[in-house]
Amino acid sequence: MEASLVQAAIQGIQNLLDPYVFLAIIVGVGIGTFTAVAPQGIGTPLVYAILVPIVVSWTPIRAIALLIGASAVSAICAAYLPVLFGIPGGAGSQATVLDGYPMGQRGEARRALGASFMAGGLGSLIGTLTLALAIPVAKPLIYLLGSPELFIVVLWGLTTVALLVGDRPIKGLIAAAFGLLISSVGQQHQSGLMRFVFDQIYLLDGLPLSVIALALFGVPSALDLALTRLGVEKQPTALTGSLLDGVKDTLREWWLVLRCSFVGVWVGIVPGIGAQTVDWLSYGHAAQTCKGAKDTFGKGDVRGVIAPESANDAKDGGDLITTLLLGFPQGTTTALFIVALLAMGLIPGPEMVRKNLDVIFSIVWIQGLSGIIGTLVGFALANQLAKLALVRYSIMVPIILTFIFIGAFSADRDPADLLVVVVFGAFGYCMRRWGFPRPPLILGLVLGELLERYLYRSVASYGLSWLGRPGVIVLSFLAISSLIYTLWGRSREKRPAGIKQRRISFKFKGEIFFTTFFLLLFLAALFIGWDWPLIAKLMPIYVAALPGALLALSHLYSHLTGQEERSRDIAGPATDEISTTTLDRGTELRRTLTFFAWFAGGALGVWMLGMVICLPLLVFFYSLIEGKEKWRSSFLLSGAAYLLVWGLFDYLLGIRWPAGLLLE
């Protein structure tokens, strides 16, 4: 390893010597552990969405320590719900149910948890080691990339993720185009032109990334919990058996752990596969290769717990390889992580490798240390953590809403942020409701500025001749080939019978309305920006709005001719969190409207009365009226919200919340 790499690795360790960094890791591990054990509706994307606007004002290493601590451990402790209740603990732990729950029912719950903790910890270390080894391999290759090659790499990553997610590739492309479009809001750096500002000072610097991410992912997650009202009502399996037996099982199956961990790393590196499939791929691998698996898997075989848990934790290392070294994320969590890095002045990808290699190594060490701490926490607090799964929705929802408003308001303390979080919260719900994946949108928003910068540098330095550079030709060929292969692989699937002719149908569907809304936005952008100078309209008009309008038109056409129903059977994997509510439409609509009434009312209250007064009142009345909690419980919960908003942020951290409009 060359001297600069060794120095960066040592500096990365020295960055962790700050006691506040270690404290941030501990707090992050605590948050991630709660995230993993608490009822469905709480997930790492929601936690990141809430934390990112808060930590962007911290020093980078401390902020990174909190975020990585929360995400690195969330998978290690995710086996509680599968083992104790027979329900998934989130993406990546679905396959654990098949053998973990039968083990719990026959009195081996602690054995299953012990195997899960040990396999997860080892998987996390293997993923971290792979990440560390990837840096010296990738560094010399990255230095060969110029702006033209980087433009192709970033565009390749964005389109790959957009094509591979959701129930139709075209929806991901529409979402990505919209993300690129809204990334161009504000003053264009090269020309100085104000794009889509509409004389609003708030829009001069563009829309706030962290607030939009919080709205897109935080609000729908809170709504899910309010819809399902999940409190894990059935009684859990008794926590019996021995954790040590599970540890012995895992060490005995070290070869299985190693194989499945590399499956997880591969899933993390390859775009579009996602956390929703990593456990099934590793479980299938174990079922095919383990001796006697045909007779024992699905009936309480500990190997059926070890395989998915080791892969699920190793995947994080693979995720970070492409996120940190190439600059495009592999999923929702890493997309939000990039949002945080950009807000702190760090640009993931080749630029970060060249300028902030010590920060990358710090992330490596934080990832490994968090995995170790998370594993120890799981072993030490197994009994206590199991009780967290019983937390009721009536307590969780107001807490989540409190953190959403804190996250939205803490970035710039601008009342307009409240409007953004409400509008994009509703927009995120609509995207999720009608199957438009959110990751491509946030990726387009995150990567839009980078794409425009690389494109401008390429044109300014080489004119159109940059298209003939050998690196550009090779990368373009690889990108186009992989995308064509992906689409061809789907199109050759057998299509269902019964749909033979194209017939125009004007039956109203919500998805048609939402697609039309996208189309109108793209057309409006074309109308507004068509006369701009070429340098200013190249990205928003030619790369985003024009392709987006054509894609939206194509999607509408497929709906009207019946092709939409045909294509659902050849859809790709879902890499966005999917609502699993089984409510009837009337109940779902009523609860959805009720939730948004509380949410919009809370935003209005914060604007009128301020954070310190409004949020405790929101928590009190929501838990009392909507959650039907007792007066005492509602009062205590409201008091905790007050201590958080005023005591922690205002009094201890010195974050002064703006007074409400009525109190100024």
C-alpha positions in Angstrom: 0.0 0.0 0.0 1.5 3.4 -1.0 2.5 5.9 1.6 -0.4 8.3 1.0 -2.9 5.5 1.7 -1.1 4.5 4.9 -1.1 8.1 6.0 -4.8 8.5 5.2 -5.6 5.3 7.1 -3.7 6.5 10.1 -5.3 10.0 9.9 -8.6 8.3 9.7 -7.9 6.6 13.0 -6.7 9.8 14.6 -10.0 11.5 13.5 -11.8 9.1 15.8 -9.7 10.1 18.9 -12.1 13.0 19.5 -14.2 11.8 22.5 -17.3 13.4 21.0 -16.9 11.1 17.9 -16.9 8.0 20.1 -20.0 9.4 22.0 -21.7 10.0 18.6 -21.0 6.4 17.7 -22.5 5.2 20.9 -25.6 7.4 20.5 -25.9 6.3 16.8 -25.7 2.6 17.9 -28.4 3.2 20.4 -30.6 4.9 17.8 -30.0 2.1 15.3 -30.7 -0.6 17.9 -34.0 1.0 18.7 -34.8 1.3 15.0 -34.1 -2.4 14.5 -36.2 -3.6 17.4 -39.1 -1.1 17.4 -42.3 -2.0 15.4 -42.5 -1.7 11.7 -42.7 1.8 10.4 -39.4 2.7 12.0 -36.5 2.1 9.6 -33.0 3.4 8.8 -34.3 5.6 6.0 -36.7 7.4 8.4 -33.9 7.8 11.0 -31.5 9.2 8.4 -34.2 11.5 7.1 -34.7 12.9 10.6 -31.1 13.1 11.6 -29.5 14.5 8.4 -31.0 18.1 8.8 -29.9 18.1 12.5 -26.3 16.9 12.1 -25.3 18.8 8.9 -24.2 21.7 11.2 -21.9 19.4 13.2 -18.2 18.8 12.4 -18.2 16.2 9.6 -16.6 13.3 11.5 -19.0 13.6 14.4 -22.0 13.7 12.1 -20.7 10.8 10.1 -20.1 8.8 13.3 -23.8 9.3 14.4 -25.2 8.3 11.0 -22.9 5.3 10.4 -23.4 4.1 14.0 -27.2 4.2 13.4 -27.1 2.3 10.1 -24.3 -0.2 10.8 -26.1 -1.7 13.8 -29.7 -1.5 12.5 -29.4 -4.9 10.8 -27.5 -6.6 13.6 -30.4 -6.4 16.0 -33.1 -6.8 13.4 -33.9 -10.4 14.3 -36.1 -9.7 17.4 -39.3 -9.3 15.5 -38.7 -12.3 13.2 -37.8 -14.6 16.1 -40.2 -13.4 18.8 -43.2 -12.4 16.7 -42.8 -14.1 13.3 -42.9 -10.8 11.4 -40.1 -9.1 9.4 -38.0 -6.5 11.2 -37.6 -4.6 8.0 -35.8 -5.0 4.7 -33.2 -7.7 4.8 -34.7 -9.7 7.7 -37.7 -11.3 5.9 -36.1 -14.6 5.3 -35.0 -14.8 9.0 -38.7 -15.4 9.9 -38.7 -18.8 8.1 -36.4 -20.5 10.6 -36.0 -17.9 13.4 -39.7 -18.0 14.5 -39.9 -21.9 14.6 -36.8 -21.9 16.7 -38.4 -19.4 19.1 -41.6 -21.5 19.3 -39.7 -24.6 20.4 -37.9 -22.7 23.1 -34.7 -21.7 21.3 -35.3 -17.9 20.9 -32.1 -16.9 22.6 -30.2 -19.4 20.5 -31.6 -17.9 17.3 -30.8 -14.4 18.6 -27.3 -15.4 19.6 -26.7 -16.8 16.1 -28.1 -13.7 14.6 -25.9 -11.3 16.6 -22.8 -13.3 15.9 -23.5 -13.8 12.2 -24.4 -10.1 11.9 -21.3 -9.0 13.7 -19.0 -11.2 11.6 -20.8 -10.1 8.4 -20.3 -6.5 9.3 -16.6 -7.0 9.8 -16.2 -8.8 6.5 -18.1 -6.1 4.7 -15.9 -3.4 6.4 -12.7 -5.3 5.5 -13.8 -5.6 1.9 -14.5 -1.8 1.9 -11.0 -1.1 3.2 -9.4 -3.4 0.6 -11.4 -1.8 -2.2 -9.8 1.6 -1.6 -6.2 0.9 -2.7 -7.6 -1.1 -5.7 -10.0 1.6 -6.8 -7.7 4.7 -6.2 -5.4 4.4 -9.2 -8.4 3.7 -11.5 -10.3 6.7 -10.2 -7.3 9.0 -11.0 -7.7 8.1 -14.6 -11.2 9.5 -14.8 -11.7 13.0 -16.0 -14.9 15.1 -16.1 -16.2 13.4 -19.3 -15.8 9.9 -17.8 -17.2 11.0 -14.5 -20.3 12.3 -16.3 -20.9 8.9 -17.9 -20.3 7.0 -14.7 -22.7 9.2 -12.7 -25.3 9.1 -15.4 -24.9 5.3 -15.7 -25.4 4.8 -12.0 -28.5 7.0 -11.9 -30.2 5.4 -14.9 -29.3 1.9 -13.7 -31.0 2.4 -10.3 -33.9 4.1 -12.0 -34.4 1.2 -14.4 -34.1 -1.5 -11.8 -36.5 -0.3 -9.1 -40.3 -0.4 -8.7 -43.0 -2.2 -10.7 -42.1 -0.5 -14.0 -38.7 0.8 -15.2 -40.3 3.9 -16.8 -41.6 5.1 -13.4 -38.0 5.1 -12.0 -36.8 7.1 -15.1 -39.6 9.6 -14.6 -38.8 10.0 -11.0 -35.1 10.4 -11.8 -35.8 13.1 -14.4 -37.9 15.0 -12.0 -35.1 14.8 -9.4 -32.7 16.3 -12.0 -35.2 19.0 -12.8 -35.7 20.2 -9.3 -31.9 20.0 -8.6 -31.6 22.9 -11.1 -33.8 25.3 -9.1 -31.8 28.4 -8.1 -29.0 30.4 -9.5 -26.9 28.6 -12.2 -23.3 29.0 -11.2 -21.7 29.3 -14.7 -24.2 31.8 -16.3 -25.6 33.4 -13.2 -29.2 32.9 -14.5 -32.0 32.4 -12.0 -33.8 29.2 -12.9 -37.3 28.4 -11.6 -36.9 31.0 -8.8 -40.1 33.0 -9.4 -38.8 36.0 -7.5 -38.6 34.0 -4.3 -35.5 34.7 -2.2 -36.0 31.2 -0.5 -35.3 29.5 -3.9 -32.1 31.4 -4.8 -29.8 28.6 -3.4 -32.2 25.8 -4.6 -34.5 23.6 -2.6 -33.1 22.2 0.6 -31.9 18.6 0.0 -32.1 17.5 3.6 -35.7 18.8 4.1 -36.9 17.2 0.8 -35.3 13.9 1.8 -36.9 14.1 5.2 -40.3 14.8 3.7 -40.1 12.1 1.0 -39.1 9.3 3.4 -40.0 10.4 6.9 -43.7 11.4 6.4 -44.8 8.3 4.5 -43.1 6.1 7.1 -44.9 7.9 9.9 -48.2 7.5 7.9 -47.6 3.8 7.6 -47.5 3.5 11.3 -50.6 5.6 11.7 -52.4 3.5 9.1 -51.6 0.0 10.4 -51.6 1.1 14.1 -49.1 -1.6 14.7 -48.2 -2.3 18.3 -47.4 -6.0 17.9 -50.6 -7.0 19.6 -50.0 -10.7 19.8 -47.9 -12.1 22.6 -44.2 -12.7 21.8 -42.5 -16.1 22.0 -40.8 -16.7 25.4 -37.2 -15.6 25.4 -35.7 -18.9 26.4 -32.6 -20.9 25.5 -28.9 -19.8 25.5 -27.3 -17.1 23.5 -24.0 -19.0 23.7 -25.4 -21.9 21.8 -26.1 -19.5 18.9 -22.6 -18.2 19.0 -21.2 -21.8 18.9 -23.5 -22.6 15.9 -22.2 -19.5 14.0 -18.6 -20.3 14.6 -19.2 -23.9 13.6 -20.7 -22.6 10.3 -17.9 -20.2 9.6 -17.7 -21.2 5.9 -21.4 -20.4 5.5 -20.9 -17.1 7.2 -18.1 -16.2 4.8 -19.9 -17.3 1.7 -23.1 -15.4 2.6 -21.2 -12.3 3.6 -19.7 -12.1 0.2 -23.1 -12.5 -1.3 -24.1 -9.5 0.8 -21.1 -7.5 -0.3 -21.9 -8.3 -4.0 -25.5 -7.3 -3.5 -24.3 -4.0 -2.0 -22.0 -3.3 -4.9 -24.3 -4.2 -7.8 -26.9 -1.4 -8.5 -30.6 -2.1 -8.2 -30.6 -5.4 -6.3 -31.3 -3.8 -3.0 -31.7 -4.7 0.7 -35.1 -6.3 -0.1 -33.4 -9.2 -1.9 -30.2 -9.8 0.0 -31.7 -12.1 2.6 -33.5 -14.2 0.1 -30.4 -14.6 -2.1 -28.3 -15.7 0.8 -31.1 -18.0 2.2 -31.5 -19.6 -1.2 -27.8 -20.1 -1.5 -27.7 -21.8 1.9 -30.7 -23.9 1.1 -29.0 -25.2 -2.0 -25.6 -25.8 -0.5 -26.1 -26.9 3.1 -26.2 -30.6 3.9 -29.8 -31.7 4.7 -31.3 -28.3 4.1 -34.1 -29.7 2.1 -35.5 -31.5 5.1 -34.7 -28.9 7.9 -34.9 -25.4 6.4 -38.1 -23.6 7.2 -38.6 -25.8 10.3 -36.1 -24.1 12.7 -32.7 -24.7 11.2 -30.2 -22.3 12.8 -28.4 -22.1 9.4 -31.5 -20.5 8.0 -30.9 -17.6 10.5 -27.1 -17.4 10.1 -27.2 -17.1 6.3 -29.5 -14.1 5.8 -28.2 -12.2 8.9 -24.5 -12.4 7.8 -25.4 -11.3 4.3 -27.6 -8.4 5.5 -24.9 -6.9 7.6 -22.1 -7.4 5.0 -24.2 -5.6 2.4 -23.5 -2.3 4.1 -19.8 -2.5 3.2 -20.7 -3.2 -0.4 -23.1 -0.2 -0.4 -20.4 2.1 0.8 -17.9 1.0 -1.8 -19.9 2.4 -4.7 -21.2 5.3 -2.6 -17.9 6.6 -1.4 -15.6 5.6 -4.3 -17.9 6.3 -7.3 -20.3 8.8 -5.8 -23.7 7.2 -6.5 -25.7 5.5 -3.8 -27.2 2.0 -3.9 -30.4 2.7 -2.0 -32.4 5.1 0.1 -30.1 5.1 3.1 -26.9 5.7 1.2 -28.7 8.4 -0.9 -29.6 10.2 2.3 -26.0 9.7 3.5 -24.8 11.4 0.3 -27.2 14.3 1.1 -25.5 14.7 4.5 -22.0 14.6 3.0 -22.8 17.2 0.4 -24.4 19.4 3.0 -21.1 19.2 4.9 -19.0 20.1 1.9 -17.8 16.6 1.1 -18.5 15.3 -2.5 -18.6 11.5 -2.6 -16.8 9.8 -5.4 -13.5 10.5 -7.1 -13.3 14.0 -5.7 -13.6 12.6 -2.2 -10.9 10.0 -2.9 -8.6 12.7 -4.1 -9.2 15.3 -1.4 -10.7 13.5 1.6 -9.2 10.0 1.7 -8.8 10.3 5.5 -12.5 10.8 5.9 -13.2 7.7 3.8 -10.9 5.7 6.1 -12.6 7.2 9.1 -15.9 5.9 7.8 -14.3 2.5 7.4 -13.2 2.4 11.0 -16.5 3.8 12.3 -18.3 1.1 10.3 -16.2 -1.7 11.9 -16.3 -0.2 15.4 -20.1 0.3 15.2 -20.6 -3.3 14.2 -18.6 -4.6 17.2 -20.4 -2.3 19.6 -23.8 -3.2 18.2 -23.0 -6.9 18.5 -22.0 -6.5 22.2 -25.1 -4.4 22.9 -27.3 -7.2 21.4 -25.7 -9.8 23.6 -25.7 -7.7 26.8 -29.3 -6.3 26.5 -31.2 -9.1 24.8 -34.0 -9.2 27.4 -34.4 -5.4 27.6 -34.4 -4.9 23.9 -37.1 -7.4 23.4 -39.5 -5.2 25.3 -39.1 -2.3 22.8 -41.0 -4.3 20.2 -44.2 -3.7 22.3 -44.1 0.1 21.9 -47.5 1.3 20.7 -48.1 3.4 17.5 -49.9 6.0 19.6 -46.5 6.8 21.2 -44.3 6.3 18.2 -46.3 8.5 15.7 -46.2 11.8 17.8 -42.5 11.1 18.5 -41.8 10.7 14.8 -43.7 13.9 14.0 -41.8 15.8 16.6 -38.5 14.8 15.1 -39.7 15.5 11.5 -40.5 19.1 12.5 -37.2 19.4 14.4 -35.3 18.1 11.4 -37.2 20.3 8.9 -36.7 23.4 11.0 -33.2 22.9 12.2 -31.5 23.2 8.8 -32.2 26.9 8.1 -34.9 27.8 10.7 -36.9 29.2 7.8 -40.7 29.0 8.0 -40.7 28.1 4.3 -39.1 24.8 5.2 -42.4 23.9 6.9 -44.2 24.3 3.6 -41.6 22.3 1.8 -41.8 19.4 4.2 -45.7 19.3 4.0 -45.8 19.5 0.2 -43.1 17.0 -0.4 -44.4 14.8 2.3 -47.7 14.6 0.5 -45.8 14.1 -2.8 -43.8 11.2 -1.3 -47.1 9.6 -0.2 -48.5 9.9 -3.7 -45.3 8.4 -5.2 -45.4 5.5 -2.8 -49.2 5.1 -3.3 -49.0 4.8 -7.1 -45.7 2.9 -7.4 -43.3 5.7 -8.4 -40.0 4.8 -6.5 -38.5 7.6 -4.4 -34.8 6.6 -4.5 -34.4 7.7 -8.2 -35.9 11.1 -7.4 -33.6 11.7 -4.5 -30.7 10.4 -6.5 -31.5 12.8 -9.3 -31.7 15.6 -6.8 -28.4 14.6 -5.2 -26.5 14.0 -8.4 -28.0 16.7 -10.5 -25.5 19.4 -9.6 -22.6 16.9 -10.0 -23.9 15.9 -13.5 -24.2 19.5 -14.6 -20.8 20.4 -13.3 -19.1 17.4 -15.1 -21.0 18.2 -18.3 -20.1 21.9 -18.2 -16.4 21.1 -17.6 -16.4 18.5 -20.4 -18.0 20.9 -22.9 -15.8 23.9 -21.8 -12.6 21.9 -22.0 -13.1 19.7 -25.0 -16.1 20.9 -26.9 -18.0 18.0 -28.4 -14.8 16.1 -28.9 -15.1 14.7 -25.3 -17.6 12.2 -26.7 -14.8 10.6 -28.7 -12.4 10.1 -25.7 -11.5 6.3 -25.3 -12.7 6.2 -21.7 -16.0 7.8 -22.6 -16.5 5.3 -25.5 -15.7 2.3 -23.3 -17.9 3.4 -20.4 -20.7 4.4 -22.7 -20.6 1.0 -24.3 -20.6 -0.8 -20.9 -23.5 1.4 -19.7 -25.7 1.0 -22.8 -25.0 -2.7 -22.9 -25.9 -3.3 -19.3 -29.1 -1.3 -19.7 -30.1 -3.0 -22.9 -29.4 -6.4 -21.3 -31.6 -5.5 -18.3 -34.5 -4.4 -20.4 -34.1 -7.3 -22.8 -34.1 -9.7 -19.9 -37.5 -8.4 -18.8 -39.0 -8.1 -22.2 -38.4 -11.8 -23.1 -40.3 -13.0 -20.0 -43.5 -14.7 -21.0 -46.4 -12.3 -21.0 -49.8 -13.2 -19.6 -52.5 -14.2 -21.9 -55.7 -12.4 -22.3 -54.4 -9.0 -23.5 -54.1 -9.2 -27.2 -55.2 -5.9 -28.6 -54.7 -2.3 -27.8 -57.8 -0.5 -26.8 -58.1 3.1 -25.6 -59.7 3.2 -22.1 -60.5 6.4 -20.3 -61.2 4.8 -16.9 -59.9 7.2 -14.2 -57.1 5.9 -12.0 -55.0 7.7 -9.5 -51.8 6.7 -11.2 -53.0 8.3 -14.5 -53.7 11.5 -12.6 -50.3 11.5 -11.0 -48.5 10.7 -14.2 -50.3 13.6 -15.8 -49.2 15.8 -13.0 -45.6 14.9 -13.8 -46.2 15.6 -17.5 -47.5 19.0 -16.7 -44.5 19.9 -14.5 -42.1 18.8 -17.3 -44.1 20.8 -19.9 -44.1 23.9 -17.7 -40.3 23.6 -17.3 -39.9 23.4 -21.1 -42.1 26.5 -21.6 -40.2 28.5 -18.9 -36.7 27.5 -19.9 -36.8 27.0 -23.6 -35.4 30.5 -24.4 -32.6 30.4 -21.8 -28.9 30.4 -23.0 -27.7 26.9 -23.9 -25.3 26.7 -20.9 -28.2 27.3 -18.5 -30.8 25.0 -20.1 -28.6 22.1 -21.1 -29.3 20.2 -17.8 -32.8 21.2 -16.8 -34.3 21.2 -20.4 -32.4 18.7 -22.5 -31.3 16.2 -19.8 -34.4 16.4 -17.5 -37.6 18.1 -18.7 -37.6 16.9 -22.4 -36.9 13.3 -21.7 -39.2 13.4 -18.6 -42.1 14.7 -20.7 -41.6 12.0 -23.3 -41.4 9.3 -20.6 -44.6 10.6 -19.0 -46.4 10.6 -22.3 -45.2 7.0 -23.0 -46.4 5.9 -19.6 -49.8 7.5 -20.1 -50.1 5.8 -23.5 -49.3 2.4 -21.9 -52.1 3.0 -19.4 -54.6 3.9 -22.0 -53.7 0.9 -24.3 -53.6 -1.7 -21.6 -49.8 -2.3 -21.8 -49.4 -1.2 -18.2 -51.1 -4.4 -16.8 -48.9 -6.6 -19.1 -45.6 -5.1 -17.9 -46.3 -5.6 -14.2 -45.4 -9.3 -14.6 -42.0 -8.5 -15.9 -41.2 -5.9 -13.2 -37.9 -5.7 -11.4 -37.2 -5.9 -7.7 -38.7 -3.3 -5.4 -36.0 -1.3 -3.8 -38.3 1.2 -2.2 -40.1 0.5 1.0 -43.6 -0.8 0.2 -46.7 -0.2 2.4 -48.1 -3.5 3.6 -51.5 -2.2 4.9 -54.4 -4.5 4.3 -57.1 -1.9 5.2 -60.2 -1.4 3.1 -60.0 1.7 0.9 -62.5 3.7 3.0 -60.5 3.2 6.3 -57.2 3.8 4.6 -58.5 7.1 3.1 -60.0 8.3 6.4 -56.8 7.5 8.3 -54.6 9.1 5.7 -56.6 12.3 5.6 -56.6 12.4 9.4 -52.9 11.9 9.6 -52.2 14.8 7.1 -54.7 17.0 9.0 -52.6 16.5 12.1 -49.4 16.9 10.2 -50.4 20.1 8.3 -52.0 21.4 11.5 -48.7 20.8 13.3 -46.8 22.7 10.7 -49.2 25.6 10.9 -48.9 25.6 14.7 -45.1 25.7 14.6 -45.3 28.7 12.2 -47.9 30.5 14.4 -46.8 29.5 17.9 -43.2 28.3 17.5 -41.5 25.0 18.2 -41.3 25.1 22.0 -45.0 25.7 22.4 -46.6 23.8 19.5 -44.7 20.5 19.5 -45.5 19.5 23.1 -49.2 20.5 22.4 -49.2 18.4 19.2 -47.8 15.4 21.1 -50.3 15.7 23.9 -53.4 16.1 21.8 -52.4 13.4 19.2 -51.7 10.8 21.8 -54.8 11.7 23.8 -57.3 12.1 21.0 -56.0 10.1 18.1 -54.1 7.5 20.0 -56.6 7.3 22.9 -53.9 7.2 25.5 -54.6 8.1 29.1 -54.3 11.7 30.3 -51.2 10.8 32.4 -49.4 9.0 29.5 -50.2 11.9 27.2 -48.9 14.5 29.7 -45.7 12.6 30.3 -45.1 12.2 26.6 -45.7 15.9 26.0 -43.3 16.7 28.8 -40.6 14.6 27.2 -41.2 16.5 23.9 -40.8 19.8 25.8 -37.6 18.6 27.4 -36.3 17.6 24.0 -37.3 20.7 22.1 -36.4 23.3 24.7 -34.1 21.4 27.2 -31.8 19.7 24.7 -31.8 22.0 21.7 -32.5 25.4 23.2 -31.0 25.2 26.7 -28.1 22.7 26.3 -27.1 23.0 22.6 -27.9 26.7 22.3 -30.1 26.2 19.2 -32.6 29.1 19.4 -35.9 28.3 17.7 -37.6 31.2 16.0 -40.6 32.6 17.8 -44.0 32.0 16.2 -45.6 34.6 14.1 -48.1 35.4 16.9 -45.4 35.8 19.5 -42.9 38.0 17.6 
